[in-house]
Structure formats: structure tokens, C-alpha cells
Amino acid sequence: MNYIKKRRLFTPGPTPLLAEAYFDGFLNPMHHRKEEFKSLFINTQKALQEVFKTRNDLLLLSSSGSGAMEAALTNLLMPGDRAVIGVAGKFGERWVELAQTFGAQATVVEVPYGESVDPFAIGEALERTPQAAAVFVQATETSTGAAIDLESLGRIVARHKETVLVVDAITGIGTMPIETDAWGLDIVIGGSQKAFMAPPGVAMISVSEKAWARIESCKRPRYYFNLAGERKKQKAGESAFTPAVSVIQALNTSLTFILKQGIDNVVANAALQAGVMRAALASWSMALFPRSSGNAITAFRTPEGVDPAKVIAVMRDRFGAHIIGGQGSMKGKILRISHMGYCDFLETLGLIGCLELALLEAGAPIRLGSGTAAALEYYRSNTGSDH
Ligand SMILES: *Cc1c(COP(=O)(O)O)cnc(C)c1O
């Protein structure tokens, strides 16, 4: 038989889209120098400021998230400048690679995959790194799911007048509380294809006055990723170059939905899916991989002898559901399931049911229905009748 299988992404980007978000943008793109688009652009920035909880400038860059990471580093740091980098996995390693590529001197605070970077360890590294221009971290390290305590980190970095705090919140925004202004997060980076329910192609970056002062004193030559240049243009609803018009239109629609829902409720939705998933894991006696996990993804080790690649293949071929394995040193060792984007309880429950079948087929000793029962119990005891 060839049953219908819908393609469903439980991957940490791209994530499930809000369907109405892309029709208009892709079938009927606007012209980026016309008034209609300029007002949509400014409206998108305002909505993002609400989501980021900031009054700082909020710039849109037409690139994937890594483009905004590169922009942050190259606009803040000259060759030879010092920085402190927190590394808890693959995306922290990306900060280190960027620093190496652009000639910054990095003091690296590294923890094993599955652990979280301790803000106090960053504070100690700052003491050892005089005149550090910046601290770079991930809000959630997507290769493991580990989250960092941003509020404490903000307090620690704020004591260093010369040092700008840069947060890759690409999977943090929309999945954990992020108070950009209240916590003193100077630069916060997001990506359209994660919790924003929009297609890939746009990165967003908020920039504080402290960060602007540093950017203005940094004389590294720059061309495409010129934040000060973008700031000028974007105040008037334009960008220096042709932006990803269709994605920005889509993002604008999904932001309307997100703000109507309420950003705190979008975070709570990710937390609910994560909680449901973890209740199922516990019922299978499989441990959540990181000690301190955010809600963006759930990562877990499969039991001895159960090949994650086999589980991934069964989920894809039999059910059309895409989950992914480990990155970096966790390749072949873990499974990762995203809770970002336009997803709900019914989908998570279906995923858990199919995962039980796939895990069984891959040789895991689980009792069919134990995970779904645990998920239903979790749902019943953690949600009221008023949701
Ligand atoms: C997805 C992601 C990125 C950016 O990846 P791109 O492929 O460049 O969009 C960066 N950091 C984290 C933590 C991510 O999850």
C-alpha cells in the first residue's frame, strides 16, 4: 500500500510554517523601494522589537542566521581584538571559527556537549581577558538543547563597560523568556526559519547603544554586512541591498499571528511540546540529553544497540516525519526533535506515537503506548480547561 504521508518537519530549522504566511509573499511579492514595502518593513521591525522585548534598533539582514553572527563579529571586532566565547556545542564552535577567520583573539570557555556554559565562568574569563570587546554565547545550543542563564550573564557582562554581550538567540527567541533590555543583552540575533514559523532567508539583529559605540569605533573594512549603514537605511524602511522581500512579507504575517497569540504564550507552547515529549522519554526510560535543556529541542540518547539513523529513516520513510541526529561530537549518538514553529499538541502526540513504532523497529525495548499514555497524562495535568 502507498498511504498518504504528509511531510512534517520536527527539525530545528526549517520548522513548520504558518501556511498563510507564505502565500502572499511568494505569489505576490512587493517592490522593495515602494512605500507599501517600506511600511511593511518598519511594521516588521516594530513587531520584532515586541518579540525581542527591546527598544534597541532591530535590523533585518537577508541571510541565514550565520550571516548575522558574522555581521556581529566583524562589525564589533578588529583583527587582534579580544573576545570571550562560550562553547557548549556545534554553534558555539561556530563563534570560535568566525573569530579565527576574522583574526580575533578568543578566550574560550568550553563545556562538554550536554552541559551549559556557566555565566560565572564567563565572568572569570572576562577577568583574565583585559579589554575584551565582546562576549559571544548561544541562548540555546541547538546541537544539544542546552540553555544558558541569560539574566545572570547580562548582569555579569554589564559590569564591564568595554564589553558588548552578543547572544545568538536563533533558537532561544520564541522558546525561552528573553528580556533584551531588562537583562542588558546588547546584541540579540534571531532567524526567520526557527520559532518564527517563516521560511529561511532573513536574520534579525538587535543592537544596543553600547554596541553601536563599539561598532562606530571599529574600523574594519566592511561592505555587505555593514550594520551602521543598514541602521541609516532601515530607519526609513529600506535596506542597503535588495532584501528577501518574500520572506519578509511572510515574516510579517507570522509576526501578526505570534503577537496576537502573545509571545509569552508562544514560549509556553514550546514548553508544553517539550514537556509532553519529555514525559514520553521518561516513560521509555530514556534520559534527556542535556542537564539543563531549553524548550527549542529535545535531545536524547537512544538505548544501547539502537541506531539513531535507523529511527530517523523509519520516521521519514514510514511516516513522513523528519527528525534529526547529532552534530559535532554527538553525531550518531543522539536524536533531536524540534518544538519550534507552528506546531501543536496533536502533532507532538502523533510524533510520539510514531516514534514508539520506529524505536521498537530499531530494537528499543519499549512497550507500545507507554509514551503516548505518558504524553496524554502530562497534557491533562499541565493544561487547564481554559486554554
Ligand atoms: C540554526 C542556528 C544558527 C544559524 O544557522 P543558519 O543555518 O545560518 O541559519 C545559529 N545558531 C543556532 C543556535 C542555530 O540553531
The ligand as a Gaussian input file, in Angstrom:
#p B3LYP/6-31G(d) Opt

LIG

0 1
 C       20.121000      27.425000      13.177000
 C       21.102000      28.079000      14.082000
 C       22.050000      29.015000      13.610000
 C       22.098000      29.536000      12.217000
 O       22.132000      28.640000      11.258000
 P       21.843000      29.104000       9.760000
 O       21.869000      27.811000       9.050000
 O       22.934000      30.015000       9.372000
 O       20.524000      29.796000       9.779000
 C       22.902000      29.600000      14.501000
 N       22.851000      29.319000      15.814000
 C       21.970000      28.449000      16.313000
 C       21.967000      28.212000      17.770000
 C       21.078000      27.799000      15.471000
 O       20.189000      26.925000      15.964000

